[in-house]
Amino acid sequence: NMWGKYGPAGMLVEKGIPSVPTSDTSQDKYMPYVVNDITAFFTLLVGIYFPSVT
């Protein structure tokens, strides 16, 4: 769990911090989460999958 305890069933995951609107940027394709996901997937392919099938 993110905060070390279980909440009631059906409750949305939140931490009680008010949300802040983000500024509108036109370069959303360079978001770090997407780049991190692609990097992790590529590392798994090169480091684990390809050596095991060759």
C-alpha positions, 0 to 999 in steps of 0.5 A, a space after each residue: 500500500 502507498 500509505 501503509 493501511 487499507 481503506 474502505 472498499 470502493 474508495 478512490 485512492 487519494 492522500 487528502 492533499 488538494 489538487 493543483 491544476 497544471 499549466 497547459 503545455 504543448 510538449 506532453 509527449 516527453 512526460 517522464 512517466 512514458 519515457 521511464 516506462 519505455 526505458 524499463 520495457 527496453 531494459 527487460 527485453 534486452 537484459 532478460 527476454 532476448 538472452 533467454 530465447 537465443 
